Amino acid sequence: MKNIELTDDFRRRTRQAILAIIAFILVYLLLVILGLGFAVACVYAAIELVARIPRFLTVMLGIGLAALGVFVLMFLFKFMFSAKKTDRAHLLQIDHNEEPELFEMIDTIVAGVATLPPKKVYLSSEVNAAVFYDSSFWSMFLPVQKNLQIGLGLVNTVSKDELKAILAHEFGHFSQRTMKVGSYVYNVNQIIFNLLYENNSYNSLMQKWSNASGYFTIFVAIGVKIVGGIQWVLGKMYQVVNLSHLGLSREMEYHADAIAATVTGAAPLQNALWRMDLSDYAFSAVLRFYEQKIAENTRSSNIYREQDYISRFQARAEGINFEHGLPMITAAHRTKFNKSRLKLNNQWASHPTTEERVARMNAMKPGNMHYDHTPANAMIKRLDYYQEYFTDQIFQQVAYTAPVAHYSLKAFETDYSRDYQANTFDPVFRSYYDNKNIDVFDTGAIGAAQQADTDFFGDEKVDWVYTATALKNDLEVLTQISGNQLQVKTFDYDGVKYKKADAEVLQEQLKRDLDTIHQRIGENDHNIYRQLLFVAEQQGRSADIKEAYRCLFAYDQSFDDRLETCRNIWNRLAFIYEGTPYSVIQSNFEQLKPIEQEFKAQLRTLLEDPLFEAARTGEIDSTLSKYLENELPYYVVDHYDDAVLKLLIDSLNHYGFLTERSYFILKQRLLQKQAELLYPREAGIVIPG
C-alpha cells in the first residue's frame, strides 16, 4: 500500500492528543497517590481507634472508616474491570463459505491497506458499515482483532467499488501505526467517561454498604462527597481529552479516506458519500410508512425493495441523473437549496462534513482507476434470505393486535405515490413554494395586468427564496454568537474570517440584505397575482382565483388564534411532568376545566368544517370522538389515569396537526389553480417512473 503522507493538521492534532493523554495520566496519577494516601490513613486510623478504645461502637466506626478509604480507592481503579461489549443481537454472522465473493473483496481490501483481516464479519439491517471490537482498559496494551459490520441498507444502494471504498475506509482507520494514537485517545476518553457516568454498579455497592448498618451511613456520605470532588476534576479533564479526541477523529476520517482512495480511487467513495443521505432517508421513510400501518396489522415482506423504490423515486422527483442504474448526486445538488455563507469551526464534531471530505480527496488527486459499477447486491449470494431475515427481525419488535398481513411491493408503490401527490406542490414551481408561504397582501389593491417577464419561478427567483432562508438562519446563529450562547472565537462569512466581536455589525448587514430580498420576493408574488388575474379574466375564472387567495390569507391570519387555546392547555399541563403535591394537582385540573371546554368547542367546530375532512383519518376521528365524550378525571386517588391523560394529549396533537395540515391543503389548492392557468400544458404533479 502506498504510504499516505500525514498532513500538518494531522500532526498538530496528534500532538494535542498526546499532550492531552499525558495531562490525564499526570492528573490521574496524582489522584491515585492521594487516594492511596487517604486509604492508608483511613485504615491506620481505624486500627488505632479500635486498638485504643476496643468497644462495639469503635469497631463499627473503624470498619466504616477503613471501608471509606477502600471505596475511594476502588472508584479510581474500577474502569480496569469494565469492558464495553457490543450488543450483537441485531447482527448476523456470515463466513467465507456463505458469501465467497464478499469475502474475496474483504481479503483484497485487507491486503491493499496492509492491515489484519477482521475476526468476524456481520451483516446488519442499517445503512452503514463499521469496524468494532470489545474495548477495555487492557485493549490499549493487548492486540485486539476487529470485527466488520456491513449494513444491508448500505449494500442495497451502492455499487461494488463503492462498497469496496467504504470498507477500505473502515479498515484504513487501523492500517497505519500513526492511527494508534487515536485508539489511545479513544480509550482514555472511555476511562474518564466510565469514572464520570458509568457508576450504577459502584453506587449500588455503596448503597448496600450504607444499608448494612447505620454506623456506615455517615462514611458513605463522606465517600460520595470525595468521589464527587474527584469527578469534578475528571470532568475538566474530559473536556480537554474529548476535544483532542474529536479533533484527531476528524483528521483520522480524512486519513482513512485517503487510504480508501489508494484502493479504489476517489470517485467511488465520493459518490457513495453523496448518496448516503438519500439512502438513509429512503430506509427511514419505509419504516415511517409502516409505523402508520401498525393499526392495520400490516407489514412489509422486504423493506429493501421498498428502500430501493423510494431512493429512485425521490431521485427522479428531484431531477437527479442516473448513471449505471444508480442516482448520481453531486455537490451542486447538495448545495442547490443551501445558500448559507456562514461557516463555523465545529470543534465538537467527530466527523467532517461530506463536502469537506470530498474537497480533501479532490486535493489529493489520486488519479482515475477502474470503476466497477455493478450493484453491490449482485455479489451477495443469499441476498433474498438476508433481506427477509432482517425485515422479519425489525417487525418482530412491533406489538400487533391481530394476524399480520404482508403488503405487496405494488401496493406500497401505489400508496407512496399517492402520499407524494398529497404532500407535494406542482413541479412547475421548481420548489419556489416548498419552504415559503405567500405573505398576506391586499388583493384588492392589485389589479390584473399582463406581465412582460413571466419567468416567476426561474433560477434567480428560486434562489431568492432559499437565500432569504439562509440569511434568516445565519442571523439566528450570529445572534447566538454575540449572546455567548455559541462559544466561538472566530467564524467565516462569505469566505472572510471574522472575530466574535464582529458578529453584531455583520448582523445589521444581513438584516438589510434580508429586507431587500424579502421586497424582491414580495414583488414577485404580486406580479404572479397580476398575471394570474389577467389570464383568469380571459377564462372567466377571476372570482375563483380571488376566492382561493382570500381563503388562504384569512386562514393565515387566524392561524395563531386557532392554536392559542391548544398552547394554553399545553402550558398548563407542564405540572404532570414534575413532582406535584396532590392538592396542587387537583387545583390545576380544576383551573383547566373552563379552558378545556373552550378547546372541545373548537374541536366540534373543526369536525364540522369540510376543510378539515381532507386531512382527517379514521384514527384521528376515533380519538377526537372519544375525547369529546370523555368525562373521566385525569387524576384518581393518588395517581394519574394514563389512558385518560393520553386521550387529552393525543387530541391536542391531532388538533395541532389538522390546523397545520389544513393550511397546506388551502395552499396546495391555490397553487394547483395557479399551475392550471399559468402553465396549462405543463401543470400536473408527475409521479416519477
C-alpha positions as CSV (number, residue, x, y, z in Angstrom):
1,M,0.0,0.0,0.0
2,K,1.2,3.5,-0.8
3,N,2.1,5.3,2.4
4,I,-0.2,8.2,2.9
5,E,1.7,11.4,3.9
6,L,0.5,12.9,7.1
7,T,-0.9,16.4,6.8
8,D,0.3,19.3,9.1
9,D,-3.2,19.3,10.7
10,F,-2.9,15.6,11.4
11,R,0.5,16.0,13.1
12,R,-0.8,19.0,15.1
13,R,-3.9,17.1,16.2
14,T,-1.8,14.1,17.1
15,R,0.5,16.3,19.3
16,Q,-2.5,17.8,21.0
17,A,-4.0,14.4,21.6
18,I,-0.7,13.1,23.0
19,L,-0.4,16.1,25.3
20,A,-4.0,15.5,26.5
21,I,-3.1,11.9,27.3
22,I,0.0,12.9,29.2
23,A,-2.0,15.6,31.1
24,F,-4.6,13.0,32.0
25,I,-2.0,10.5,33.2
26,L,-0.4,13.1,35.4
27,V,-3.7,14.2,36.9
28,Y,-4.8,10.6,37.3
29,L,-1.5,9.5,39.0
30,L,-1.9,12.5,41.4
31,L,-5.4,11.4,42.2
32,V,-4.2,7.8,42.7
33,I,-1.4,8.9,45.0
34,L,-3.8,11.0,47.1
35,G,-6.3,8.1,47.0
36,L,-3.7,5.6,48.2
37,G,-2.6,8.0,51.0
38,F,-6.2,8.6,52.0
39,A,-6.9,4.8,52.1
40,V,-3.8,4.1,54.1
41,A,-4.7,6.9,56.5
42,C,-8.2,5.6,56.9
43,V,-7.1,2.0,57.6
44,Y,-4.4,3.2,60.0
45,A,-6.9,5.5,61.8
46,A,-9.4,2.6,62.1
47,I,-6.8,0.2,63.6
48,E,-5.7,2.9,66.1
49,L,-9.2,3.7,67.1
50,V,-10.1,0.0,67.8
51,A,-6.8,-0.7,69.5
52,R,-7.1,2.3,71.8
53,I,-10.9,2.0,72.5
54,P,-11.9,-1.6,72.0
55,R,-15.7,-1.4,72.1
56,F,-18.5,-2.4,69.7
57,L,-19.1,1.2,68.7
58,T,-15.5,1.9,67.8
59,V,-15.2,-1.5,66.0
60,M,-18.2,-0.5,63.8
61,L,-16.8,3.0,63.3
62,G,-13.4,1.6,62.5
63,I,-14.9,-0.8,59.9
64,G,-16.8,2.2,58.3
65,L,-13.7,4.4,58.3
66,A,-11.5,1.7,56.7
67,A,-14.2,0.9,54.1
68,L,-14.3,4.6,53.2
69,G,-10.7,4.6,52.2
70,V,-11.1,1.3,50.3
71,F,-14.2,2.6,48.4
72,V,-12.5,5.8,47.3
73,L,-9.6,3.7,46.0
74,M,-12.0,1.3,44.3
75,F,-13.6,4.1,42.4
76,L,-10.2,5.2,41.0
77,F,-9.5,1.7,39.7
78,K,-12.9,0.4,38.7
79,F,-12.5,1.2,35.0
80,M,-9.9,-1.5,34.7
81,F,-12.5,-4.1,35.1
82,S,-15.1,-2.6,32.8
83,A,-15.4,-3.8,29.3
84,K,-17.7,-2.4,26.6
85,K,-19.2,-5.3,24.8
86,T,-21.1,-4.5,21.6
87,D,-24.6,-5.8,21.5
88,R,-24.7,-8.3,18.7
89,A,-28.4,-9.4,18.9
90,H,-29.2,-7.3,15.8
91,L,-26.3,-8.8,13.8
92,L,-26.0,-11.9,11.7
93,Q,-22.6,-13.5,11.4
94,I,-21.5,-14.8,7.9
95,D,-18.5,-16.7,6.7
96,H,-16.5,-17.3,3.5
97,N,-18.5,-20.4,2.5
98,E,-21.7,-18.5,2.6
99,E,-20.5,-15.4,0.8
100,P,-17.3,-16.1,-1.1
101,E,-17.4,-13.0,-3.4
102,L,-17.9,-10.6,-0.5
103,F,-15.0,-12.3,1.5
104,E,-12.8,-12.1,-1.6
105,M,-13.4,-8.4,-1.7
106,I,-12.6,-8.1,2.0
107,D,-9.3,-10.1,1.5
108,T,-8.4,-7.7,-1.3
109,I,-9.0,-4.7,0.9
110,V,-7.0,-6.1,3.8
111,A,-4.0,-6.7,1.5
112,G,-4.5,-3.3,-0.1
113,V,-4.4,-1.3,3.2
114,A,-1.9,-3.6,4.9
115,T,-4.0,-4.5,8.0
116,L,-5.2,-7.6,9.7
117,P,-8.3,-9.4,8.5
118,P,-11.5,-9.0,10.6
119,K,-12.0,-11.6,13.3
120,K,-15.7,-11.9,12.4
121,V,-17.9,-10.4,9.7
122,Y,-21.5,-9.5,10.5
123,L,-24.5,-8.2,8.5
124,S,-26.9,-5.7,10.0
125,S,-30.1,-4.1,8.7
126,E,-28.8,-0.5,8.7
127,V,-27.4,2.0,6.1
128,N,-23.8,1.9,7.4
129,A,-20.6,-0.1,7.7
130,A,-18.3,-0.1,10.8
131,V,-15.3,-1.9,12.3
132,F,-15.8,-2.6,16.0
133,Y,-14.3,-4.5,18.9
134,D,-15.0,-5.0,22.6
135,S,-12.9,-2.3,24.2
136,S,-11.5,-2.2,27.7
137,F,-8.5,-0.6,29.5
138,W,-6.4,-3.7,28.6
139,S,-7.1,-3.3,24.9
140,M,-4.6,-0.4,24.9
141,F,-1.8,-2.8,25.6
142,L,-3.0,-6.1,24.2
143,P,-3.7,-6.8,20.5
144,V,-7.4,-6.9,19.7
145,Q,-8.9,-8.2,16.5
146,K,-11.6,-6.1,14.9
147,N,-15.0,-7.2,13.7
148,L,-16.6,-5.9,10.5
149,Q,-20.2,-4.9,10.3
150,I,-21.9,-4.4,6.9
151,G,-25.4,-2.9,6.7
152,L,-27.8,-4.4,4.0
153,G,-29.4,-0.9,3.7
154,L,-25.9,0.3,2.5
155,V,-25.3,-2.6,0.2
156,N,-28.7,-2.1,-1.4
157,T,-27.8,1.4,-2.6
158,V,-24.2,1.3,-3.8
159,S,-22.0,-0.4,-6.5
160,K,-19.4,-3.0,-5.9
161,D,-16.5,-0.5,-6.0
162,E,-18.4,2.0,-3.8
163,L,-18.9,-0.7,-1.2
164,K,-15.2,-1.6,-1.5
165,A,-14.2,2.0,-1.0
166,I,-16.4,2.3,2.2
167,L,-14.9,-0.9,3.6
168,A,-11.4,0.2,2.7
169,H,-12.1,3.5,4.6
170,E,-13.2,1.5,7.7
171,F,-10.0,-0.7,7.7
172,G,-8.0,2.4,6.9
173,H,-8.6,3.5,10.5
174,F,-6.4,0.7,11.7
175,S,-3.9,0.2,8.9
176,Q,-1.0,2.5,9.9
177,R,0.8,2.9,13.2
178,T,0.1,6.6,13.4
179,M,-3.6,5.7,13.9
180,K,-2.7,4.0,17.2
181,V,-2.7,7.4,18.9
182,G,-6.4,7.8,18.0
183,S,-7.0,4.4,19.7
184,Y,-5.3,5.6,22.9
185,V,-7.2,8.9,23.0
186,Y,-10.4,7.0,22.5
187,N,-9.7,4.6,25.4
188,V,-8.6,7.4,27.7
189,N,-11.8,9.1,26.8
190,Q,-13.7,5.9,27.7
191,I,-11.9,5.6,31.0
192,I,-12.9,9.1,32.1
193,F,-16.5,8.5,30.8
194,N,-16.6,5.4,32.9
195,L,-15.5,7.2,36.0
196,L,-17.9,10.1,35.4
197,Y,-21.1,8.4,34.2
198,E,-21.0,4.6,34.4
199,N,-21.4,4.2,38.1
200,N,-24.5,2.1,38.6
201,S,-22.7,-1.0,40.0
202,Y,-20.4,1.2,42.2
203,N,-23.4,3.2,43.5
204,S,-25.4,0.0,44.2
205,L,-22.5,-1.4,46.2
206,M,-22.2,1.8,48.2
207,Q,-25.9,1.8,48.9
208,K,-25.8,-1.8,50.1
209,W,-22.9,-1.0,52.4
210,S,-24.8,2.0,53.7
211,N,-27.9,-0.1,54.3
212,A,-25.9,-2.8,56.2
213,S,-25.6,-0.6,59.3
214,G,-26.5,2.9,60.4
215,Y,-22.9,3.2,61.6
216,F,-21.7,3.1,58.0
217,T,-24.1,5.7,56.6
218,I,-22.0,8.8,57.5
219,F,-18.9,7.3,55.9
220,V,-20.8,6.5,52.7
221,A,-22.0,10.2,52.7
222,I,-18.4,11.4,53.1
223,G,-17.3,9.0,50.3
224,V,-19.9,10.4,48.0
225,K,-18.6,13.9,48.6
226,I,-15.0,12.8,47.9
227,V,-15.9,10.9,44.8
228,G,-17.9,14.0,43.6
229,G,-14.7,16.0,44.0
230,I,-12.7,13.5,42.0
231,Q,-15.4,13.6,39.3
232,W,-15.3,17.4,39.2
233,V,-11.5,17.2,38.4
234,L,-12.0,14.4,35.9
235,G,-14.9,16.4,34.3
236,K,-12.4,19.2,33.4
237,M,-10.0,16.6,32.0
238,Y,-12.9,15.1,30.0
239,Q,-13.4,18.3,28.1
240,V,-9.7,18.6,27.3
241,V,-9.3,14.9,26.2
242,N,-12.7,14.8,24.4
243,L,-11.8,17.9,22.4
244,S,-8.5,16.5,21.4
245,H,-10.2,13.2,20.5
246,L,-12.8,14.8,18.3
247,G,-10.2,17.0,16.6
248,L,-8.0,14.0,15.9
249,S,-11.1,11.9,14.9
250,R,-11.8,14.4,12.1
251,E,-8.3,14.1,10.8
252,M,-8.5,10.3,11.0
253,E,-11.5,10.4,8.8
254,Y,-9.5,12.3,6.2
255,H,-6.7,9.9,6.6
256,A,-8.9,6.9,6.2
257,D,-10.5,8.5,3.1
258,A,-7.0,8.9,1.6
259,I,-6.2,5.2,2.2
260,A,-9.5,4.1,0.6
261,A,-8.7,6.3,-2.4
262,T,-5.5,4.3,-3.0
263,V,-7.6,1.1,-3.2
264,T,-10.4,2.2,-5.5
265,G,-9.7,5.8,-6.5
266,A,-11.6,8.7,-5.0
267,A,-14.7,8.6,-7.2
268,P,-16.4,5.5,-5.7
269,L,-16.1,6.8,-2.2
270,Q,-17.2,10.3,-3.1
271,N,-20.2,9.0,-5.0
272,A,-21.2,6.8,-2.1
273,L,-20.8,9.7,0.4
274,W,-23.0,12.0,-1.7
275,R,-25.7,9.2,-2.0
276,M,-25.6,8.3,1.7
277,D,-28.2,10.8,2.9
278,L,-30.7,9.7,0.2
279,S,-30.1,6.0,1.1
280,D,-30.7,6.7,4.8
281,Y,-33.8,8.9,4.0
282,A,-35.3,6.1,1.9
283,F,-34.7,3.4,4.6
284,S,-36.2,5.7,7.3
285,A,-39.1,6.5,5.0
286,V,-40.0,2.8,4.7
287,L,-40.0,2.4,8.5
288,R,-42.1,5.6,8.9
289,F,-44.6,4.3,6.3
290,Y,-45.1,1.0,8.2
291,E,-45.4,2.8,11.5
292,Q,-48.6,4.2,10.1
293,K,-49.7,0.7,9.2
294,I,-49.4,-0.8,12.6
295,A,-53.1,-0.2,13.4
296,E,-53.9,-2.1,10.2
297,N,-51.7,-5.0,11.3
298,T,-49.8,-4.7,8.1
299,R,-46.1,-5.2,7.5
300,S,-43.5,-5.4,4.7
301,S,-42.2,-8.6,3.1
302,N,-38.9,-7.0,2.2
303,I,-38.1,-3.4,3.3
304,Y,-35.0,-3.3,1.0
305,R,-37.0,-3.5,-2.2
306,E,-39.1,-0.6,-0.9
307,Q,-36.0,1.3,0.1
308,D,-34.7,1.0,-3.4
309,Y,-38.0,2.2,-4.8
310,I,-38.1,5.3,-2.6
311,S,-34.4,6.1,-3.3
312,R,-35.1,6.0,-7.1
313,F,-38.5,7.8,-6.8
314,Q,-37.0,10.7,-4.8
315,A,-34.0,11.0,-7.0
316,R,-36.2,11.3,-10.1
317,A,-38.5,13.7,-8.3
318,E,-35.5,16.0,-7.5
319,G,-34.1,15.8,-11.1
320,I,-31.1,13.7,-10.1
321,N,-29.4,11.9,-13.0
322,F,-28.8,8.2,-13.1
323,E,-25.6,6.5,-14.2
324,H,-25.2,2.8,-14.4
325,G,-28.6,2.4,-12.7
326,L,-27.8,4.4,-9.6
327,P,-28.7,8.1,-8.7
328,M,-25.6,10.2,-9.0
329,I,-25.8,13.0,-6.5
330,T,-23.4,15.9,-6.9
331,A,-22.1,18.8,-4.8
332,A,-24.3,21.1,-6.9
333,H,-27.4,19.2,-6.0
334,R,-26.5,19.1,-2.3
335,T,-26.0,22.9,-2.2
336,K,-28.9,23.8,-4.5
337,F,-31.1,24.9,-1.6
338,N,-28.4,25.6,1.0
339,K,-27.4,29.2,0.4
340,S,-25.8,29.8,3.8
341,R,-22.5,31.6,3.7
342,L,-21.7,31.2,7.4
343,K,-19.2,28.6,8.4
344,L,-18.3,27.7,11.9
345,N,-15.4,25.5,13.0
346,N,-17.4,22.9,14.9
347,Q,-14.8,21.6,17.4
348,W,-17.4,19.2,18.9
349,A,-18.0,17.3,15.6
350,S,-16.4,13.9,15.3
351,H,-16.7,13.8,11.5
352,P,-16.0,16.4,8.9
353,T,-18.9,17.2,6.5
354,T,-19.3,15.3,3.2
355,E,-18.3,18.5,1.4
356,E,-15.1,18.8,3.4
357,R,-14.2,15.1,2.8
358,V,-14.8,15.3,-0.9
359,A,-12.8,18.5,-1.2
360,R,-9.9,16.9,0.7
361,M,-9.9,13.9,-1.6
362,N,-10.0,16.1,-4.7
363,A,-6.9,18.0,-3.4
364,M,-5.1,14.6,-3.2
365,K,-5.6,13.9,-6.9
366,P,-5.3,10.2,-6.5
367,G,-5.9,9.6,-10.2
368,N,-8.5,7.6,-12.1
369,M,-8.9,3.9,-11.6
370,H,-11.2,1.2,-13.0
371,Y,-14.7,1.7,-11.5
372,D,-16.9,-1.4,-11.2
373,H,-20.5,0.0,-11.4
374,T,-22.1,-3.4,-10.8
375,P,-24.6,-3.2,-8.0
376,A,-23.1,-4.5,-4.7
377,N,-26.2,-6.6,-4.2
378,A,-25.1,-8.8,-7.2
379,M,-22.3,-10.3,-5.2
380,I,-24.4,-11.3,-2.2
381,K,-25.2,-15.0,-2.8
382,R,-28.0,-15.3,-0.2
383,L,-29.4,-11.7,-0.7
384,D,-33.1,-12.5,-0.6
385,Y,-32.6,-14.6,2.6
386,Y,-30.7,-11.8,4.4
387,Q,-33.2,-9.1,3.4
388,E,-36.2,-11.1,4.5
389,Y,-34.3,-12.2,7.7
390,F,-33.7,-8.5,8.8
391,T,-37.1,-7.5,7.7
392,D,-38.6,-10.1,10.0
393,Q,-36.3,-9.0,12.8
394,I,-37.4,-5.4,12.5
395,F,-41.2,-6.3,12.6
396,Q,-40.8,-8.8,15.4
397,Q,-40.4,-5.8,17.7
398,V,-43.9,-4.5,16.8
399,A,-46.8,-5.5,19.0
400,Y,-49.6,-6.2,16.6
401,T,-53.2,-6.8,17.8
402,A,-54.2,-9.3,15.1
403,P,-52.7,-11.7,12.5
404,V,-50.4,-9.7,10.3
405,A,-50.8,-9.3,6.5
406,H,-47.9,-8.7,4.2
407,Y,-48.0,-5.6,2.0
408,S,-47.2,-6.2,-1.7
409,L,-44.5,-4.1,-3.3
410,K,-47.1,-2.9,-5.9
411,A,-49.4,-1.7,-3.1
412,F,-46.5,0.1,-1.4
413,E,-45.6,1.9,-4.6
414,T,-49.2,2.9,-5.2
415,D,-49.6,4.3,-1.7
416,Y,-46.3,6.0,-1.6
417,S,-47.0,7.7,-5.0
418,R,-50.4,8.8,-3.7
419,D,-48.9,10.2,-0.5
420,Y,-46.3,12.0,-2.6
421,Q,-49.0,13.7,-4.6
422,A,-50.9,14.7,-1.5
423,N,-47.9,16.3,0.1
424,T,-46.2,17.9,-3.0
425,F,-46.7,21.1,-5.0
426,D,-46.8,21.0,-8.8
427,P,-43.2,20.7,-10.1
428,V,-43.7,23.7,-12.5
429,F,-43.0,25.9,-9.4
430,R,-39.5,24.4,-9.1
431,S,-39.5,24.3,-5.3
432,Y,-40.3,28.1,-5.1
433,Y,-43.1,27.4,-2.7
434,D,-41.8,24.3,-0.9
435,N,-40.3,26.2,2.1
436,K,-42.1,29.5,1.6
437,N,-45.6,30.7,2.4
438,I,-47.3,33.5,0.4
439,D,-47.1,36.6,2.6
440,V,-50.5,38.1,3.1
441,F,-51.1,41.2,0.9
442,D,-54.1,43.4,0.0
443,T,-55.5,41.6,-3.1
444,G,-58.0,44.5,-3.7
445,A,-55.1,46.9,-4.2
446,I,-53.6,44.8,-7.0
447,G,-55.3,44.5,-10.4
448,A,-55.0,42.3,-13.4
449,A,-52.0,43.1,-15.7
450,Q,-50.2,41.2,-18.3
451,Q,-46.5,40.9,-17.2
452,A,-43.6,41.3,-19.7
453,D,-41.5,38.9,-17.6
454,T,-43.4,35.7,-16.7
455,D,-40.3,33.8,-15.5
456,F,-41.7,33.8,-12.0
457,F,-40.1,30.5,-11.0
458,G,-36.7,30.7,-12.7
459,D,-33.4,30.0,-11.1
460,E,-32.9,33.6,-9.9
461,K,-36.4,33.8,-8.2
462,V,-36.0,30.3,-6.5
463,D,-32.5,31.4,-5.3
464,W,-34.1,34.5,-3.7
465,V,-36.3,32.2,-1.6
466,Y,-33.6,30.0,-0.3
467,T,-31.1,32.9,0.1
468,A,-33.7,34.5,2.4
469,T,-34.0,31.3,4.4
470,A,-30.2,31.1,4.7
471,L,-30.0,34.7,5.8
472,K,-32.6,34.2,8.4
473,N,-30.8,31.1,9.7
474,D,-27.4,32.8,9.6
475,L,-28.8,35.7,11.6
476,E,-30.0,33.4,14.3
477,V,-26.6,31.8,14.6
478,L,-24.9,35.2,14.7
479,T,-27.3,36.2,17.5
480,Q,-26.3,33.1,19.4
481,I,-22.6,34.0,18.9
482,S,-23.0,37.7,20.0
483,G,-25.1,36.5,23.0
484,N,-22.4,33.9,24.1
485,Q,-24.8,31.0,23.5
486,L,-22.3,29.7,21.0
487,Q,-18.7,29.6,22.2
488,V,-16.6,30.5,19.1
489,K,-13.7,32.9,18.8
490,T,-13.8,33.3,15.0
491,F,-16.1,32.4,12.1
492,D,-16.1,32.7,8.3
493,Y,-18.8,34.5,6.4
494,D,-18.7,34.5,2.6
495,G,-15.0,33.4,2.7
496,V,-13.9,36.2,5.1
497,K,-12.8,35.5,8.6
498,Y,-14.5,37.5,11.4
499,K,-13.9,37.7,15.1
500,K,-16.7,37.1,17.6
501,A,-16.9,40.9,18.3
502,D,-17.8,41.5,14.7
503,A,-21.0,39.4,14.9
504,E,-23.3,42.3,15.8
505,V,-22.0,44.5,12.9
506,L,-22.4,41.7,10.5
507,Q,-26.0,41.1,11.8
508,E,-27.0,44.6,10.7
509,Q,-25.7,44.0,7.2
510,L,-27.5,40.7,7.0
511,K,-30.8,42.3,8.2
512,R,-30.5,44.9,5.4
513,D,-29.8,42.1,2.9
514,L,-32.8,40.1,4.2
515,D,-35.1,43.1,3.9
516,T,-34.0,43.7,0.3
517,I,-34.6,40.1,-0.8
518,H,-38.0,40.0,1.0
519,Q,-39.0,43.0,-1.1
520,R,-38.0,41.2,-4.3
521,I,-39.9,38.1,-3.3
522,G,-43.0,40.1,-2.3
523,E,-42.9,42.0,-5.6
524,N,-42.6,38.7,-7.5
525,D,-45.6,37.3,-5.6
526,H,-47.6,40.5,-6.6
527,N,-46.6,40.0,-10.2
528,I,-47.7,36.4,-10.1
529,Y,-51.1,37.6,-8.9
530,R,-51.4,40.3,-11.6
531,Q,-50.6,37.8,-14.3
532,L,-52.9,35.2,-12.8
533,L,-55.8,37.6,-12.7
534,F,-55.1,38.6,-16.3
535,V,-55.2,35.0,-17.5
536,A,-58.2,34.1,-15.2
537,E,-60.3,37.0,-16.6
538,Q,-59.9,35.7,-20.1
539,Q,-61.3,32.3,-18.9
540,G,-64.0,33.7,-16.6
541,R,-62.2,32.4,-13.5
542,S,-61.1,35.6,-11.8
543,A,-63.7,35.1,-9.0
544,D,-62.3,31.6,-8.4
545,I,-58.7,32.9,-8.0
546,K,-59.7,35.8,-5.8
547,E,-61.6,33.4,-3.5
548,A,-58.7,31.0,-3.3
549,Y,-56.4,33.8,-2.2
550,R,-59.0,35.1,0.2
551,C,-59.4,31.7,1.9
552,L,-55.6,31.2,2.2
553,F,-55.0,34.7,3.6
554,A,-57.9,34.5,6.0
555,Y,-56.7,31.2,7.4
556,D,-53.2,32.5,7.6
557,Q,-54.3,35.5,9.7
558,S,-56.4,33.3,12.0
559,F,-53.7,30.6,12.4
560,D,-52.2,31.7,15.7
561,D,-55.7,32.3,17.2
562,R,-56.7,28.7,16.2
563,L,-53.8,27.4,18.2
564,E,-54.0,29.7,21.2
565,T,-56.3,27.6,23.4
566,C,-54.3,24.4,22.5
567,R,-51.0,26.1,23.5
568,N,-52.6,27.4,26.7
569,I,-53.6,23.8,27.7
570,W,-50.0,22.6,26.9
571,N,-48.5,25.2,29.1
572,R,-50.9,24.4,32.0
573,L,-50.1,20.7,31.7
574,A,-46.4,21.1,32.4
575,F,-47.0,20.1,36.1
576,I,-47.8,16.5,35.1
577,Y,-44.1,16.0,34.2
578,E,-43.0,17.3,37.6
579,G,-43.3,16.2,41.2
580,T,-46.5,18.0,42.3
581,P,-48.5,17.7,45.6
582,Y,-51.9,16.0,45.4
583,S,-53.8,19.2,46.4
584,V,-52.0,21.2,43.7
585,I,-52.7,18.6,41.0
586,Q,-56.4,18.7,41.8
587,S,-56.4,22.5,41.8
588,N,-54.6,22.6,38.4
589,F,-57.1,20.3,36.8
590,E,-60.0,22.4,38.2
591,Q,-58.4,25.5,36.6
592,L,-58.0,23.6,33.4
593,K,-61.7,22.7,33.0
594,P,-63.0,26.0,31.5
595,I,-60.1,26.2,29.1
596,E,-60.7,22.5,28.1
597,Q,-64.4,23.3,27.5
598,E,-63.3,26.0,25.1
599,F,-61.0,23.6,23.4
600,K,-63.7,21.0,23.0
601,A,-66.0,23.6,21.4
602,Q,-63.2,24.4,18.9
603,L,-62.8,20.6,18.2
604,R,-66.5,20.3,17.5
605,T,-66.3,23.2,15.0
606,L,-63.3,21.6,13.4
607,L,-65.1,18.3,12.9
608,E,-68.0,20.1,11.2
609,D,-65.7,22.0,8.8
610,P,-65.3,20.3,5.4
611,L,-61.9,21.9,5.0
612,F,-60.5,19.6,7.7
613,E,-62.2,16.5,6.3
614,A,-59.4,16.1,3.8
615,A,-56.8,15.9,6.5
616,R,-58.6,13.6,8.9
617,T,-58.1,9.9,9.2
618,G,-60.1,7.2,10.9
619,E,-57.7,7.1,13.8
620,I,-57.9,10.9,14.3
621,D,-61.7,10.9,14.2
622,S,-61.9,8.0,16.6
623,T,-59.6,9.6,19.1
624,L,-61.3,13.0,18.9
625,S,-64.7,11.5,19.3
626,K,-63.7,9.6,22.4
627,Y,-62.1,12.7,23.9
628,L,-65.2,14.8,23.3
629,E,-67.4,12.2,25.1
630,N,-64.9,11.7,28.0
631,E,-65.9,12.9,31.4
632,L,-63.5,10.8,33.4
633,P,-61.0,12.5,35.7
634,Y,-57.3,12.7,34.9
635,Y,-56.2,12.0,38.5
636,V,-57.7,9.3,40.7
637,V,-56.9,9.0,44.4
638,D,-53.1,9.1,44.2
639,H,-52.2,8.6,40.6
640,Y,-52.8,9.8,37.1
641,D,-55.1,7.8,34.8
642,D,-52.6,7.4,32.0
643,A,-55.2,6.3,29.5
644,V,-57.5,9.3,30.0
645,L,-54.4,11.7,30.1
646,K,-53.2,10.1,26.8
647,L,-56.6,10.8,25.2
648,L,-56.2,14.5,26.0
649,I,-52.5,14.6,24.8
650,D,-53.4,12.8,21.6
651,S,-56.3,15.1,20.9
652,L,-54.1,18.2,21.4
653,N,-51.5,16.7,19.0
654,H,-54.2,15.8,16.4
655,Y,-55.7,19.3,16.6
656,G,-52.2,20.9,16.0
657,F,-51.7,18.5,13.1
658,L,-55.1,19.3,11.5
659,T,-54.6,23.0,11.9
660,E,-51.2,23.0,10.1
661,R,-52.3,20.4,7.5
662,S,-55.4,22.4,6.6
663,Y,-53.2,25.5,5.8
664,F,-51.2,23.2,3.5
665,I,-54.3,22.0,1.7
666,L,-55.5,25.6,1.1
667,K,-52.1,26.5,-0.2
668,Q,-52.0,23.4,-2.4
669,R,-55.4,24.1,-3.9
670,L,-54.4,27.7,-4.7
671,L,-51.2,26.6,-6.3
672,Q,-52.9,24.0,-8.4
673,K,-55.2,26.8,-9.8
674,Q,-52.0,28.8,-10.5
675,A,-50.4,26.0,-12.3
676,E,-53.5,25.3,-14.4
677,L,-53.8,28.9,-15.5
678,L,-50.2,29.9,-15.9
679,Y,-48.8,26.6,-17.3
680,P,-51.8,24.7,-18.8
681,R,-49.6,22.4,-20.8
682,E,-47.1,21.6,-18.1
683,A,-49.2,21.5,-15.0
684,G,-49.9,18.3,-13.1
685,I,-47.8,16.6,-10.5
686,V,-45.9,13.9,-12.3
687,I,-45.1,10.8,-10.5
688,P,-41.6,9.7,-11.2
689,G,-41.5,6.3,-13.0
